[in-house]
Amino acid sequence: MLKFAGLKEHSEILFIKKHLKALFHPSLFENYPYSVIEHMAEGGLVAASLSGGQAEIIRNGENGFLFDPHSPKSIQDAILTIDALDEMQSRSITDNAIQTIKDTCSYATVMTQKEQVLATAEQNTSGSAFPFTSGKELTHAEAKDDSALTVIIPRYNLGALLIEAIESIKFSSLPDIKILVVNDGSTDKESVIILKTLEARYTNLKVIYKKNSGVAETRNIGVQHATTDYIALLDADDLVCVPYYEAALKILNRYSNVGFVGAWNEDFNQHGRLRLWPTFNPEVPLQMIMNTTNCQGLVVRRAAYLAHGQHDPNLGMFLDDWEATISMVLNGVRDVMIPHPLFKYRIREDSIFRDKFRMFTINYNYIIDKHQAQLSGCYGEMIKFLNANGPNTQYHNPTIPSANNTHHTSAPAPAAQHEAGRLVQLVHKYYDSVNQP
């Protein structure tokens, strides 16, 4: 009487399950059995093994049935019991199954639990320390109300794009921002003319002229010449949104254990927005495996940058900003990512990243070796091993279908979309509440 159906599409399995008397689930090891939860939620009868996570969900004879997978008699008894159920008995059990899943696994239930977690976190942020959950933290200056910011723009040619970058700064809601453009030996005559024009137009814009030595040293020179406690890095082809700098300084002024601030990222090109990238607070070892921050557009305490975040010229203009972020985190300079897309990263076909992509593996190994002594245990070797056959050049934003997995991607269920939207709104609400003056 046992038939093996072979591989089936998920949609076909759902159709078959609607006509089953019961779902028989003999798995020995599952911690959270989706097939059991799904079938119970749909009002189906389930008989499942005592050995998996389903035993925490099913109450034998009340909302489903449990059997000992190592006892033929126990399996037989479960099958015969289900087969003997009348319609009223069956309906009572399936109604209980539906209610069980609603009480334990529904979107509304889980959302309530997440709200409680965030409410607790909010209560714990009344002081001057941000509630990081792991890693070491340096304590910086005491909380204050300082709005003095210098934006450092390393610049090699790209004259027309530089104008857009500066205009985005001028529209910032933070007043009196100083702009320091470090000209890295530009060779394009038009770009030099544009730079001279901008220098004459804006009283709060200063230009440092130097011989070409690469973006890493150029950024460092800019920070060294800044006179404000806070500095922001901005490449000449990127943009910032109006509230970014004001929001970042509000966090830095409030939390003495936060050394730099970033934001969610919006990638764009000449045609407009390409995608959104939700960034995350950098943690070790994840930050070593794949970048989780908009590290080319951070707002940083100048003292923290000079101590632990200076960019390494040995990286040859490739991954120097990522390495600087790693260095700061490993030395206790912690970061908070604002959950709003406030930084705009321009995708150019002629960018350094695309032109020198082969440098990734070389520089990646250099970065791991450089910080090996600060990594706990064998983190460094493990991280290089993870990238040996599948470097994180192949990783992609999980919210964006890649070329290799597009045909496997489907839209979330409407309920899931609704609750995901609620969660994003809740995170925004939490962020806004804890950063009120």
Phi, psi and chi 1 to 4 in degrees:
 res  aa     phi    psi   chi1   chi2   chi3   chi4
   1 MET       -   -5.6  -63.7  173.2   64.1      -
   2 LEU   -91.3  126.2 -178.8   63.7      -      -
   3 LYS  -122.8  136.3  -63.5  179.6 -178.7  179.1
   4 PHE   -99.0  119.0  -69.0   94.5      -      -
   5 ALA   -84.2  -15.1      -      -      -      -
   6 GLY    77.6 -169.7      -      -      -      -
   7 LEU   -70.1  135.6  -65.6  175.0      -      -
   8 LYS  -132.9  146.7  -61.9  -72.7 -175.4 -178.2
   9 GLU   -66.8  152.1  -67.8  -69.9  -25.3      -
  10 HIS   -59.8  -41.2 -174.3   63.2      -      -
  11 SER   -61.9  -35.0   57.4      -      -      -
  12 GLU   -71.0  -38.0 -167.8  175.1   -2.4      -
  13 ILE   -63.4  -42.2  -67.1  173.0      -      -
  14 LEU   -59.9  -39.6  -66.5  177.7      -      -
  15 PHE   -66.4  -42.8  177.3   78.4      -      -
  16 ILE   -64.6  -40.3  -67.1  172.0      -      -
  17 LYS   -64.6  -29.0  -73.9 -159.0  -58.6  178.5
  18 LYS   -64.1  -20.8  -72.0 -177.8  178.8  180.0
  19 HIS  -107.2   11.1  -61.6   83.4      -      -
  20 LEU   -87.1  150.6  -64.7  178.4      -      -
  21 LYS   -73.7  -38.4 -176.4  161.4 -123.9  179.1
  22 ALA  -159.9  156.4      -      -      -      -
  23 LEU   -96.1  123.6  174.5   70.1      -      -
  24 PHE  -101.0  119.3 -164.6   75.2      -      -
  25 HIS  -124.0   94.3 -170.5   86.5      -      -
  26 PRO   -90.9    8.6   33.4  -34.4      -      -
  27 SER   -57.0  139.9  174.0      -      -      -
  28 LEU   -95.9  -18.0  -57.5 -180.0      -      -
  29 PHE  -126.7   -7.3  -54.9  110.2      -      -
  30 GLU   -65.3  132.6  -79.2 -162.2   71.7      -
  31 ASN   -85.4  -34.4  -68.3  -39.5      -      -
  32 TYR  -140.8   85.7 -158.2   67.4      -      -
  33 PRO   -78.2  101.3   29.0  -33.3      -      -
  34 TYR   -61.1  -37.7  -64.9  123.2      -      -
  35 SER   -63.5  -37.2   58.0      -      -      -
  36 VAL   -67.4  -48.9  168.2      -      -      -
  37 ILE   -60.4  -44.4  -66.7  169.2      -      -
  38 GLU   -62.2  -44.9 -174.4  179.5   66.4      -
  39 HIS   -70.0  -39.8 -160.6   60.4      -      -
  40 MET   -63.7  -41.1  -69.0  175.5   67.9      -
  41 ALA   -62.9  -29.3      -      -      -      -
  42 GLU   -88.2    4.8  -66.8  170.1   -9.4      -
  43 GLY    82.8   32.2      -      -      -      -
  44 GLY  -104.4  154.9      -      -      -      -
  45 LEU   -80.3  139.9  -79.2  172.4      -      -
  46 VAL  -130.5  134.4  173.6      -      -      -
  47 ALA  -118.0  121.3      -      -      -      -
  48 ALA  -135.2  160.2      -      -      -      -
  49 SER   -66.4  146.2  163.1      -      -      -
  50 LEU   -70.8  -13.5  -82.3  164.5      -      -
  51 SER   -89.5   -7.2  -59.5      -      -      -
  52 GLY  -113.3 -174.8      -      -      -      -
  53 GLY   -63.9  -18.8      -      -      -      -
  54 GLN   -61.7  -24.3   55.8  -90.6    5.1      -
  55 ALA   -66.5  -19.3      -      -      -      -
  56 GLU   -84.8  -12.8  -59.5  175.0   18.9      -
  57 ILE  -104.8  -38.8  -61.8  172.3      -      -
  58 ILE   -90.9  130.4  -62.6  174.2      -      -
  59 ARG  -103.9  111.7  -59.8 -177.4  -62.2  -84.2
  60 ASN   -54.6  124.0 -170.6   45.7      -      -
  61 GLY    82.5   -8.2      -      -      -      -
  62 GLU  -105.8  -50.2 -176.0  178.8  -21.3      -
  63 ASN  -126.6   10.5   60.9   -2.1      -      -
  64 GLY   166.6 -165.1      -      -      -      -
  65 PHE  -137.0  143.9  -64.2   90.5      -      -
  66 LEU  -118.9  146.6  -65.3  170.2      -      -
  67 PHE  -140.1  157.0   57.6   83.5      -      -
  68 ASP   -84.1  112.9 -178.9   -7.8      -      -
  69 PRO   -65.8  -15.7   26.8  -35.3      -      -
  70 HIS   -95.2    2.0  -55.5  -68.2      -      -
  71 SER  -118.6  108.0  167.5      -      -      -
  72 PRO   -54.6  -38.2  -26.2   35.4      -      -
  73 LYS   -65.8  -40.3 -174.5  177.7 -173.9  -53.0
  74 SER   -62.5  -40.8  178.0      -      -      -
  75 ILE   -64.6  -44.6  -63.9  171.3      -      -
  76 GLN   -62.2  -43.2  173.7 -178.7  -73.9      -
  77 ASP   -61.7  -41.0  -71.2  -13.6      -      -
  78 ALA   -62.6  -44.3      -      -      -      -
  79 ILE   -64.2  -45.2  -66.4  173.3      -      -
  80 LEU   -67.0  -36.6  -66.9  176.5      -      -
  81 THR   -63.2  -45.2  -61.2      -      -      -
  82 ILE   -63.5  -40.9  -68.3  171.6      -      -
  83 ASP   -65.1  -25.9 -160.7   43.2      -      -
  84 ALA   -91.3   -3.7      -      -      -      -
  85 LEU   -67.0  137.4  -66.8  173.5      -      -
  86 ASP   -87.4  176.9   59.7   32.8      -      -
  87 GLU   -63.9  -39.2 -175.2  174.6  -12.5      -
  88 MET   -66.9  -42.5 -175.7  176.1  -64.5      -
  89 GLN   -64.2  -42.9  -68.5  170.5  -39.4      -
  90 SER   -62.8  -42.7  179.5      -      -      -
  91 ARG   -65.0  -38.9  175.6   62.1   60.6   86.1
  92 SER   -61.2  -42.9  175.1      -      -      -
  93 ILE   -68.0  -43.0  -67.6  172.7      -      -
  94 THR   -70.1  -34.1   56.8      -      -      -
  95 ASP   -62.7  -41.9  -74.5  -12.6      -      -
  96 ASN   -64.3  -36.1  -71.5  -22.3      -      -
  97 ALA   -64.2  -44.7      -      -      -      -
  98 ILE   -59.9  -45.0  -67.3  171.7      -      -
  99 GLN   -66.3  -36.1 -170.1   60.4   46.2      -
 100 THR   -60.5  -45.3  -63.7      -      -      -
 101 ILE   -68.2  -37.5  -58.6  -52.9      -      -
 102 LYS   -61.4  -41.0  -77.4 -176.3  177.8  179.2
 103 ASP   -73.2  -23.8  -68.1  -17.4      -      -
 104 THR  -114.4  -33.2   57.9      -      -      -
 105 CYS  -126.4   -2.0  -54.3      -      -      -
 106 SER   -67.9  159.8   68.4      -      -      -
 107 TYR   -58.4  -42.0  -70.4  121.2      -      -
 108 ALA   -63.1  -41.3      -      -      -      -
 109 THR   -65.3  -48.2  -62.4      -      -      -
 110 VAL   -65.2  -37.2  173.8      -      -      -
 111 MET   -63.0  -40.6 -164.2   66.7 -161.1      -
 112 THR   -61.0  -41.1  -60.4      -      -      -
 113 GLN   -65.2  -39.6  -65.6  170.3  -12.5      -
 114 LYS   -66.8  -37.3  -69.6 -177.5  176.5  179.8
 115 GLU   -62.3  -39.2  -72.4  172.9  -16.8      -
 116 GLN   -64.7  -40.0  -68.3  171.2   -9.5      -
 117 VAL   -62.4  -46.3  170.0      -      -      -
 118 LEU   -67.3  -35.7  -72.1  174.3      -      -
 119 ALA   -64.0  -40.0      -      -      -      -
 120 THR   -64.6  -42.5  -57.9      -      -      -
 121 ALA   -62.4  -37.6      -      -      -      -
 122 GLU   -64.5  -38.5 -176.7  176.2   -8.8      -
 123 GLN   -65.1  -27.5  -66.6  171.7    4.2      -
 124 ASN   -89.1    4.9  -66.0  -26.3      -      -
 125 THR  -109.8   24.0   57.3      -      -      -
 126 SER   -74.1  -21.7   56.4      -      -      -
 127 GLY   -87.1 -160.4      -      -      -      -
 128 SER   -98.3    9.2   61.5      -      -      -
 129 ALA  -113.9  129.8      -      -      -      -
 130 PHE   -71.9  139.6 -172.4   86.8      -      -
 131 PRO   -80.6   69.4   30.6  -35.8      -      -
 132 PHE   -66.2  147.0  -66.7  109.5      -      -
 133 THR  -101.6   -8.0   57.6      -      -      -
 134 SER  -157.4  165.5   64.7      -      -      -
 135 GLY    81.2  164.8      -      -      -      -
 136 LYS   -85.6  156.1   62.2 -179.7  179.7  179.6
 137 GLU  -135.8  136.9  -52.8  159.4   26.6      -
 138 LEU   -90.0  144.8  -70.7  179.5      -      -
 139 THR   -95.6  124.5  -60.8      -      -      -
 140 HIS   -99.7 -153.2  -54.3  -80.5      -      -
 141 ALA   -61.7  154.1      -      -      -      -
 142 GLU   -63.2  159.3  -67.6  -62.5  -38.1      -
 143 ALA   -56.4  139.8      -      -      -      -
 144 LYS  -154.4 -175.1   55.0 -176.9  178.2  178.6
 145 ASP  -125.7   80.6 -175.1   17.7      -      -
 146 ASP  -116.0  121.4 -174.1   -3.0      -      -
 147 SER  -109.5   12.0   61.9      -      -      -
 148 ALA   -78.7  118.6      -      -      -      -
 149 LEU  -137.1  137.3  174.6   71.1      -      -
 150 THR  -115.7  127.2  -59.0      -      -      -
 151 VAL   -95.4  121.2  179.3      -      -      -
 152 ILE   -96.3  122.4  -48.1  -63.7      -      -
 153 ILE  -119.3  105.1  -55.8  178.4      -      -
 154 PRO   -73.9  137.5   28.0  -31.3      -      -
 155 ARG  -143.0  124.8 -174.7  -99.1 -169.9  157.4
 156 TYR  -131.4  105.6  177.5   75.2      -      -
 157 ASN    60.1 -137.5  -64.9  -29.6      -      -
 158 LEU    52.3   42.2  -62.7  177.7      -      -
 159 GLY   -59.8  -47.4      -      -      -      -
 160 ALA   -64.9  -40.2      -      -      -      -
 161 LEU   -69.1  -31.2  -62.5 -178.6      -      -
 162 LEU   -60.0  -37.9  175.0   64.1      -      -
 163 ILE   -59.6  -44.0  -64.6  176.0      -      -
 164 GLU   -62.9  -42.2  -67.3 -175.9   43.4      -
 165 ALA   -61.1  -45.8      -      -      -      -
 166 ILE   -66.8  -38.3  -69.6  174.9      -      -
 167 GLU   -62.6  -37.3  -74.0  -60.7  -48.0      -
 168 SER   -65.4  -33.9   74.8      -      -      -
 169 ILE   -68.5  -40.4  -61.6  170.8      -      -
 170 LYS   -63.4  -27.6  -59.9  -59.8  -68.4 -177.0
 171 PHE   -86.4    1.0  -79.0  107.5      -      -
 172 SER   -61.4  146.5  173.9      -      -      -
 173 SER   -75.3  -11.9   59.3      -      -      -
 174 LEU   -84.1  123.6 -175.8   72.2      -      -
 175 PRO   -80.2  158.9   29.8  -34.5      -      -
 176 ASP    58.9   42.4  -56.2  -38.1      -      -
 177 ILE   -76.7  132.9  -62.6  174.7      -      -
 178 LYS   -89.1  140.5  -63.6 -178.5  179.6 -179.5
 179 ILE  -118.6  125.8  -56.7  172.2      -      -
 180 LEU  -121.8  106.8 -175.3   55.8      -      -
 181 VAL   -94.3  124.6  179.8      -      -      -
 182 VAL  -106.1  107.7 -174.1      -      -      -
 183 ASN   -82.9  113.0 -176.1   46.1      -      -
 184 ASP   -90.0   58.6 -171.6   28.0      -      -
 185 GLY    64.4   45.3      -      -      -      -
 186 SER   -57.3  141.9  -65.9      -      -      -
 187 THR  -107.8  -16.7   57.1      -      -      -
 188 ASP   -78.4  119.2  177.0   49.4      -      -
 189 LYS   -61.9  -40.5  -68.6 -177.0  179.2  179.5
 190 GLU   -62.6  -39.1 -178.3 -179.2   -1.9      -
 191 SER   -64.9  -38.9  -66.9      -      -      -
 192 VAL   -65.1  -40.8  173.7      -      -      -
 193 ILE   -63.2  -44.2  -67.1  172.2      -      -
 194 ILE   -60.0  -41.1  -70.2  173.7      -      -
 195 LEU   -64.2  -43.4 -169.7   57.4      -      -
 196 LYS   -62.8  -38.8  -67.7  -71.3 -173.9 -178.0
 197 THR   -64.8  -45.3  -57.3      -      -      -
 198 LEU   -63.3  -39.7  -68.9  171.3      -      -
 199 GLU   -62.4  -36.5 -167.7  175.0    9.3      -
 200 ALA   -77.9  -28.6      -      -      -      -
 201 ARG   -79.1  -41.1  177.7 -174.4  -60.0  174.1
 202 TYR  -107.0  122.8  -63.5  116.5      -      -
 203 THR   -73.4  -23.3   57.1      -      -      -
 204 ASN   -95.9   13.4   62.8  -23.2      -      -
 205 LEU  -111.9  128.0 -174.8  148.7      -      -
 206 LYS  -123.5  145.1  179.0 -179.3  177.7 -178.8
 207 VAL  -119.4  132.9 -179.3      -      -      -
 208 ILE  -108.6  126.7  -63.8  174.9      -      -
 209 TYR  -102.5  132.9  -64.9   90.0      -      -
 210 LYS  -149.3  164.5   58.0 -179.5  -78.9  -66.6
 211 LYS   -71.1  153.6  -66.7 -178.3  178.4  179.3
 212 ASN   -65.1  125.3 -179.5  -96.4      -      -
 213 SER  -142.5    5.1   60.7      -      -      -
 214 GLY   103.0  159.3      -      -      -      -
 215 VAL   -69.5  -32.4   68.2      -      -      -
 216 ALA   -62.7  -54.7      -      -      -      -
 217 GLU   -64.9  -33.3 -175.1  175.3  -29.4      -
 218 THR   -63.8  -43.5  -58.8      -      -      -
 219 ARG   -62.2  -44.9  -72.3 -171.5 -179.7  116.0
 220 ASN   -60.6  -42.4  -67.1  -20.3      -      -
 221 ILE   -62.5  -40.2  -71.5  174.9      -      -
 222 GLY   -60.7  -45.9      -      -      -      -
 223 VAL   -65.5  -38.8  176.1      -      -      -
 224 GLN   -62.5  -32.3  -70.1  162.0   13.0      -
 225 HIS   -87.3  -11.4  -80.1   78.0      -      -
 226 ALA   -68.6  150.1      -      -      -      -
 227 THR  -115.8   -1.4   57.4      -      -      -
 228 THR   -94.8  160.0   56.2      -      -      -
 229 ASP   -71.1  -26.9  -72.0  -19.6      -      -
 230 TYR  -114.7  139.9  -61.7  132.1      -      -
 231 ILE  -130.5  155.0   58.8   97.7      -      -
 232 ALA  -128.2  139.0      -      -      -      -
 233 LEU   -95.5  135.5  -57.9  177.3      -      -
 234 LEU  -149.0  118.9 -178.2   66.3      -      -
 235 ASP   -71.7  154.0  -73.6  -10.6      -      -
 236 ALA   -66.8  -14.6      -      -      -      -
 237 ASP  -107.3    6.7   54.0  -12.5      -      -
 238 ASP  -106.5  170.3  -65.5  -26.6      -      -
 239 LEU  -134.1  159.4  -52.8  172.4      -      -
 240 VAL  -123.6  149.3  -67.9      -      -      -
 241 CYS   -85.2  160.4  -64.1      -      -      -
 242 VAL   -51.0  -48.3  170.9      -      -      -
 243 PRO   -87.5   -0.8   29.1  -29.9      -      -
 244 TYR   -57.1  -56.1 -179.7   32.8      -      -
 245 TYR   -68.1  -37.3  -69.7  143.9      -      -
 246 GLU   -64.4  -43.6 -178.5 -178.3    8.8      -
 247 ALA   -64.5  -40.0      -      -      -      -
 248 ALA   -64.6  -44.8      -      -      -      -
 249 LEU   -68.7  -29.6  -98.7   62.3      -      -
 250 LYS   -61.5  -40.2 -175.2 -177.5  -67.0 -174.6
 251 ILE   -68.9  -47.1  -66.4  172.6      -      -
 252 LEU   -63.8  -35.9  -69.8  166.1      -      -
 253 ASN   -71.4  -29.4  -78.8  -30.8      -      -
 254 ARG   -85.7  -41.4  174.1  170.2 -179.8  175.2
 255 TYR  -107.3  114.4  -60.9  116.4      -      -
 256 SER   -74.6  -12.8   59.6      -      -      -
 257 ASN  -101.1   11.9   61.3  -22.7      -      -
 258 VAL  -105.6  126.3  175.3      -      -      -
 259 GLY  -102.5  -24.8      -      -      -      -
 260 PHE  -154.9  161.2   60.2  106.9      -      -
 261 VAL  -134.9  141.3  175.6      -      -      -
 262 GLY  -130.7 -164.9      -      -      -      -
 263 ALA  -155.7  168.5      -      -      -      -
 264 TRP   -60.6  156.6  -73.7    3.4      -      -
 265 ASN  -115.5  136.4 -155.6   86.8      -      -
 266 GLU  -113.3  114.9  176.3 -175.4  -25.3      -
 267 ASP   -84.6  137.7  -68.4  -11.2      -      -
 268 PHE  -146.8  162.9   72.8  102.4      -      -
 269 ASN  -138.1 -162.6   62.3    9.6      -      -
 270 GLN   -64.9  -14.9   67.4  -86.9   23.5      -
 271 HIS   -97.0   -7.0  -56.9  -63.0      -      -
 272 GLY   120.5 -159.0      -      -      -      -
 273 ARG   -65.2  134.5  174.1 -172.7  -72.9 -177.0
 274 LEU   -99.2  -45.1  -65.1  173.7      -      -
 275 ARG  -170.3  164.4   56.3 -173.5  164.9  -95.8
 276 LEU  -107.6  141.5  -68.4  179.0      -      -
 277 TRP  -120.6  106.8  173.8   31.2      -      -
 278 PRO   -72.9  108.7  -12.7   28.2      -      -
 279 THR   -83.7  165.6   56.2      -      -      -
 280 PHE  -135.4  152.9  -64.2   89.4      -      -
 281 ASN   -54.6  127.4  -63.1    1.2      -      -
 282 PRO   -68.2  130.0   24.2  -32.8      -      -
 283 GLU  -129.5  148.5  -62.1  -81.5   -5.1      -
 284 VAL   -92.6  133.3  175.2      -      -      -
 285 PRO   -96.3   -0.8   35.2  -36.2      -      -
 286 LEU   -57.9  -40.8 -177.7   57.3      -      -
 287 GLN   -62.1  -25.5 -178.8   69.8    9.3      -
 288 MET   -77.6  -25.1  -49.6  -69.9  -67.8      -
 289 ILE   -87.6  -43.6  -60.8  171.2      -      -
 290 MET  -150.6  142.9   57.1 -170.2  -58.7      -
 291 ASN   -68.1  132.2 -176.9   29.4      -      -
 292 THR  -116.0    9.3   64.8      -      -      -
 293 THR  -129.6  159.4   71.1      -      -      -
 294 ASN   -85.8   68.8   62.7  -41.8      -      -
 295 CYS   -68.9   -9.7   51.9      -      -      -
 296 GLN   -91.2    1.9   69.7  -80.8   20.9      -
 297 GLY  -139.5   36.9      -      -      -      -
 298 LEU   -82.9  154.7  -60.0  170.6      -      -
 299 VAL  -106.2  122.7 -177.6      -      -      -
 300 VAL  -131.5  147.8 -169.8      -      -      -
 301 ARG   -67.0  126.7  -63.9 -177.7 -169.2  -87.5
 302 ARG   -57.9  -42.1  179.1  173.2  176.5  -89.7
 303 ALA   -63.1  -38.3      -      -      -      -
 304 ALA   -67.9  -39.4      -      -      -      -
 305 TYR   -62.0  -48.1 -178.3  100.2      -      -
 306 LEU   -64.5  -32.5  -67.4  173.8      -      -
 307 ALA   -79.9  -41.0      -      -      -      -
 308 HIS  -136.2   -4.7  -57.3  -65.5      -      -
 309 GLY  -117.8   10.7      -      -      -      -
 310 GLN   -66.6  141.2  -63.6 -158.0   54.0      -
 311 HIS   -78.4  143.6  -68.4 -154.0      -      -
 312 ASP   -91.4  111.9 -171.7  -18.0      -      -
 313 PRO   -62.7  -20.1  -21.6   33.8      -      -
 314 ASN   -66.6  -14.5  -69.1  -33.6      -      -
 315 LEU   -82.3   -2.6  -71.4  166.0      -      -
 316 GLY    59.0   45.0      -      -      -      -
 317 MET    68.4   23.0  -59.7 -175.1  -66.7      -
 318 PHE  -139.8  113.8 -162.6   73.5      -      -
 319 LEU    74.1   14.0  -58.1 -174.6      -      -
 320 ASP   -66.8  -35.6   56.2  -61.9      -      -
 321 ASP   -71.0  -35.6   48.6    0.8      -      -
 322 TRP   -65.4  -44.7 -176.6   19.7      -      -
 323 GLU   -63.1  -36.9 -172.3  -84.8  -31.1      -
 324 ALA   -64.6  -39.2      -      -      -      -
 325 THR   -63.4  -44.8  -58.0      -      -      -
 326 ILE   -59.9  -44.8  -70.4  170.1      -      -
 327 SER   -60.1  -43.6  175.9      -      -      -
 328 MET   -64.3  -45.9  -73.9 -165.9  -71.5      -
 329 VAL   -63.1  -42.9  173.6      -      -      -
 330 LEU   -64.2  -24.7  -73.0  174.0      -      -
 331 ASN   -98.4   13.7  -76.1  -75.9      -      -
 332 GLY    89.1    5.3      -      -      -      -
 333 VAL   -85.4  106.3 -178.4      -      -      -
 334 ARG   -94.9  159.8  -57.0  -55.7  -60.8  -85.8
 335 ASP  -129.8  147.4  169.5   63.2      -      -
 336 VAL  -121.2  132.4  169.8      -      -      -
 337 MET  -100.7  124.1  -74.6  -74.5  151.3      -
 338 ILE   -74.4  127.0  -59.1  171.9      -      -
 339 PRO   -80.9   50.9   31.4  -36.0      -      -
 340 HIS  -140.7  144.3  -65.6  -88.2      -      -
 341 PRO   -76.8   86.5   26.7  -31.8      -      -
 342 LEU  -106.7   -5.7  -58.5 -178.8      -      -
 343 PHE  -118.6  134.7 -179.1   77.8      -      -
 344 LYS  -115.9  116.8  -55.7 -178.2   74.6  170.0
 345 TYR  -104.4  121.4  179.0   74.2      -      -
 346 ARG   -83.3  130.7 -169.5 -173.1  -57.6  -92.6
 347 ILE   -95.8  112.5  -56.8  -65.0      -      -
 348 ARG  -114.8  137.8  -66.5 -172.3  -64.8  114.9
 349 GLU   -65.3  -25.5  -68.5  -60.5  -37.6      -
 350 ASP  -101.6   19.4   59.9  -17.0      -      -
 351 SER   -69.4  161.2   70.2      -      -      -
 352 ILE   -62.7  -33.6 -173.2   74.6      -      -
 353 PHE   -64.5  -42.2 -171.0   81.9      -      -
 354 ARG   -76.0  -34.0  -65.8  174.0 -179.1  -86.4
 355 ASP   -74.3  -33.3 -176.7   48.6      -      -
 356 LYS  -118.3   38.3  -64.7 -174.6  179.0  -65.7
 357 PHE   -61.6  -27.9 -153.2   65.0      -      -
 358 ARG   -63.8  -19.8   67.6 -174.1 -175.6  -81.9
 359 MET   -73.8  -11.2  -70.2  -68.7  -65.1      -
 360 PHE   -56.8  -55.5 -174.7   95.7      -      -
 361 THR   -61.9  -41.7  -58.1      -      -      -
 362 ILE   -60.7  -51.1  -63.5  172.1      -      -
 363 ASN   -70.4  -31.7  -77.3    6.1      -      -
 364 TYR   -61.6  -49.1 -174.0   88.3      -      -
 365 ASN   -63.5  -35.4  -72.8  -24.3      -      -
 366 TYR   -60.6  -44.1  170.7   86.6      -      -
 367 ILE   -63.2  -45.2  -68.3  170.3      -      -
 368 ILE   -63.5  -45.2  -59.1  -58.6      -      -
 369 ASP   -62.9  -38.1  -71.1  -22.0      -      -
 370 LYS   -61.3  -35.7  177.5  177.4  177.9  179.5
 371 HIS  -107.8   13.3  -63.0  -72.2      -      -
 372 GLN   -54.3  -41.8  178.7   69.1   55.1      -
 373 ALA   -65.1  -25.5      -      -      -      -
 374 GLN   -90.6   -9.9  -65.7  171.4  -72.1      -
 375 LEU   -85.8  136.7  -65.1  170.5      -      -
 376 SER   -67.4  133.0  -59.0      -      -      -
 377 GLY    56.7 -126.8      -      -      -      -
 378 CYS  -106.1   26.3   56.7      -      -      -
 379 TYR   -50.8  -46.3  -93.2  154.2      -      -
 380 GLY   -58.3  -49.5      -      -      -      -
 381 GLU   -65.1  -37.5  -68.6  -56.3  -46.3      -
 382 MET   -63.8  -41.3  -71.4  174.4   63.3      -
 383 ILE   -66.4  -43.1  -69.3  166.3      -      -
 384 LYS   -64.4  -36.8  -73.6 -161.8  -71.5 -174.0
 385 PHE   -63.2  -42.7  174.2   75.8      -      -
 386 LEU   -59.7  -30.1  -75.2  172.0      -      -
 387 ASN   -98.9    1.5  -74.9  -87.8      -      -
 388 ALA   -66.7  -45.5      -      -      -      -
 389 ASN  -106.5  -15.8  -64.6  -49.0      -      -
 390 GLY  -142.5   72.8      -      -      -      -
 391 PRO   -60.3  159.1   24.2  -34.4      -      -
 392 ASN   -72.5    5.8   68.9   15.6      -      -
 393 THR   -65.0  -19.6   55.8      -      -      -
 394 GLN   -94.5   -9.0  -55.8  -57.5  -46.8      -
 395 TYR   -73.2  156.9  -60.2  165.0      -      -
 396 HIS  -143.6  161.4   66.4  -78.2      -      -
 397 ASN   -60.3  119.3 -175.5  -23.8      -      -
 398 PRO   -64.6  -13.4   21.4  -31.7      -      -
 399 THR   -84.5   -4.2   63.5      -      -      -
 400 ILE  -121.0  122.9  -54.1  166.7      -      -
 401 PRO   -61.7  131.8  -18.6   30.7      -      -
 402 SER   -87.4  172.3   68.7      -      -      -
 403 ALA   -62.8  -27.4      -      -      -      -
 404 ASN   -88.3  -14.3  -64.2  -33.0      -      -
 405 ASN  -126.5   12.3   73.6   -5.3      -      -
 406 THR   -58.2  -39.5  -57.6      -      -      -
 407 HIS   -73.8   -9.2   62.6  -73.4      -      -
 408 HIS   -97.0   -4.7  -65.2  -57.3      -      -
 409 THR   -91.5  135.5  -56.4      -      -      -
 410 SER  -134.8  156.3   58.2      -      -      -
 411 ALA   -71.0  146.8      -      -      -      -
 412 PRO   -64.4  157.5  -16.0   28.1      -      -
 413 ALA   -61.0  150.5      -      -      -      -
 414 PRO   -52.7  -40.4  -27.2   34.7      -      -
 415 ALA   -63.5  -40.6      -      -      -      -
 416 ALA   -65.4  -41.2      -      -      -      -
 417 GLN   -61.1  -41.7  -71.0  178.8  -40.8      -
 418 HIS   -63.7  -46.4  172.5   71.6      -      -
 419 GLU   -70.6  -34.3  -65.5  -57.5  -28.3      -
 420 ALA   -62.6  -41.2      -      -      -      -
 421 GLY   -62.7  -39.6      -      -      -      -
 422 ARG   -62.2  -40.3  -83.2 -169.1   64.3 -156.3
 423 LEU   -65.7  -42.4 -178.4   57.2      -      -
 424 VAL   -60.5  -43.9  169.4      -      -      -
 425 GLN   -62.0  -38.6  -68.0  173.2   -1.1      -
 426 LEU   -65.5  -43.1 -170.8   65.9      -      -
 427 VAL   -60.8  -43.6  169.9      -      -      -
 428 HIS   -61.5  -43.1  -71.2  175.9      -      -
 429 LYS   -62.1  -42.4  177.8 -177.3  175.9 -176.9
 430 TYR   -63.9  -46.2  167.3   67.5      -      -
 431 TYR   -58.2  -45.4  160.4   75.7      -      -
 432 ASP   -65.4  -39.2  -67.8  -24.6      -      -
 433 SER   -67.6  -40.1   68.6      -      -      -
 434 VAL   -81.4   -7.1  -60.5      -      -      -
 435 ASN  -115.6   23.5  -72.3  -69.1      -      -
 436 GLN   -73.3  148.7  -66.7  -60.4  -41.4      -
 437 PRO   -58.6      -  -21.6   31.2      -      -
